[in-house]
Amino acid sequence: MIEIESNIVELCKKGDHKAQMKMYSVFYKRIYNTCYRILRDSFEAEDTMQESFLKAFSKLDQYVDSIPLEAWLVRIAINTSIDKLRKKELDIITLNENIAYDNIAETDDDLDWELIQNKVEQVKTAIEKLPESSRLIINLYLIEGYDHEEIAEILNIAPGTARIQYMRAKQKLVALI
C-alpha cells in the first residue's frame, strides 16, 4: 500500500488528474466523516472535505513519505474543519494557566467504559448533544486518536488546558449517558 500511495502522490505532484481522482476516491469517505464529526452539518462537511483535498493537492510537496497518506489527509481535514469553526467564532474555554492540574480529580478509574462501549448509539447521541467545544475535544481525543499535546497544538492551547477541557467534556458526556 505504501508503494502505491507513493506512486499516486508522485503522479499527483505532477498534476495527473487521474491520480488525483484515485486519491480522492480512496480517501473521500474518511475525510468526509472526519469533517462531519467536527462540523455536524453535511453541507459544511462536504464543502470542507473538498477544501481539504484542494489544500492537500496544493501542498503535496510538503508531504513526507514517513507519514501515512491517510493520516496526513485527516490532519488537513481536521485543521480545515477547525478553521471553519473558528470563523463561526467558536468559543473554546480559555483557562487560567495558573490552575494546577492536580486540583481536578481524575475520574477515569470510576468510569465503566465497558458499559459505554456496549451502548455505542447512546454515546453517539450524547456526543451530538455536547456543546461544540466539548464535542470537538471528545472527537479529537476519542475518535480521531490524538493525544493531549497534539490537540493542544491543533487548537493553539496549552497541553494542560487540553487535558482539563477533555476531562470536563468527558464528565459532561458521562452525565448525558
N, C-alpha and C positions, 0 to 999 in steps of 0.2 A: 504494500500500500504506500509506503514512504517513497519508493521509486516512482510510482505512478503519480503521487502528489508532486514530486519534484519536477517531473516532466510537464505536468499541467501548469505548474507555476512558471516554469521557463517559457512555455508557449504563451501564457497569459501576459508575461512581461513583454513579449514581442507583439502584443496586440491581437493575437489569434482569437477571433470571436467564437469559434467552435470550442476552444479550450475554456474560454470564459463561461460559455453556456454549460459546459460539462461541470465546471467547479460550482456554478450556481445550482445545477440540478442535483448535485451530490449533497450540498450543504444547506439549501434554502429552508428546509423544514426545521432543522436545528436552530438556524439563525432566527427564523420567524418566531419559534416557540420562546426563545430567549428574550426577544423584543417584547413579545406579548406578555410574558410573566412580569416584566418591569412596567410596561405601559398600560396594560389591561384594556386595550382598545384595539380591535382587529385592524381598523383602517390605519391607525398610527403605527401599529406593529408592522404592517405591510410596507408602509412608507419608509419606516426606519430600517427595515430589512433591506430594501432597495438601496437606501442611502449607505448602509453599511457595506454592501457589495461594491458600490461605486468607490467608497473610500479604500476598500481593500485592493481593488484593481489599480487604483492610482498610487497606492503605497507598496506595491509588491516588491519594489526594490529594497524596502526596509525589512522584508520578511527574512527570517533566519531559519534555515533548514532544521536546526536542532529543536525547534518548537513545532509540535504537531499543527498542521494547517488548520484543522478544526478549532483547536484552542485559540489560535491567533485570530481567526474569524469571529469566534464567540466574544473574545475580548473587545474587538472593534464594535460588535453589535451592542455589547453592554455599555461601552463608553458612549456610543451614539444615542442609545436609549436614555442614559442618564443625562446627557446634554439636552435632550428633548424635555425631560422632566425639569431640569434647571431652568429652561426657557419658560416653563409654566410656573416658575417661581416656587419650586419645591422647597419647602421649609424643613430642612433636616435639623433636628435639635442640636444646637451647639451647647456644649457643656463646658463649664469652667475647668480648665486643665489642672487646676489645683485639687480637684476632687480626688481623694485617694481611692483607688480601685478596691482596696481592702475593705472599705466601708460597705460595699454592696455584697451581700451574701450570694455565693454561688449555689445554685439550686439544681444543677444537673443530676446529682445523686438522688434527689427527691422525685424526679420525673420518671414516670413509667413510659419510656419511649417505645417499648414493645407494644403497648396498647395503642399509641398514636400510629405506629406503623400498620396496625391491623385496621385502622379507620382512615385510610388514605383520602377518601372523598370528603370526610368530615374535616380533615386537615386542610385540603384544598379550599373548601368553602370558608373555613376560618381565616386562611391567609388572605383571601379576597376581601374579607371584612376589616382587615387591619388598615390603619392609616398608611398613606403612601410611603412615608419614611421607614416605618416598621416593616412593611411588606418588602421594600427594597432590600433592607438588611437581611431579612429572612431568606429571600430569594437568592441573594448573592452567596450567603453562607451555606444554607442547607441544600439548595437546588443546584446552583452553579458550582459549588465546592470551593469557593475562595476562602482563604484564611483571613483573620482579622487585619493582618498587615496589608494584604492585597486589597481588601475592602477599604481600608484607610487611604491607600494610595488612589484608588478609583474615585472615592468621594472627597478627596482632599481634606481629610480629617486625621486627627492623631489616632494611632492604633488603640490606645486606651479608650478613646471615645467610641471607636468602632465596637470594642468589646462590650462597653456599657450599653450602647444602643442595641446591640444584639441581645444581651441579657434581658433588657426591658421589652424588646419586641417578642422574645421567646416567652416571657411571662404573660404578655398580652395574649399571645397565641394560645397558651395553655389555659388561660382564663376563658377564652372563647370556646375552647373544646370542652 
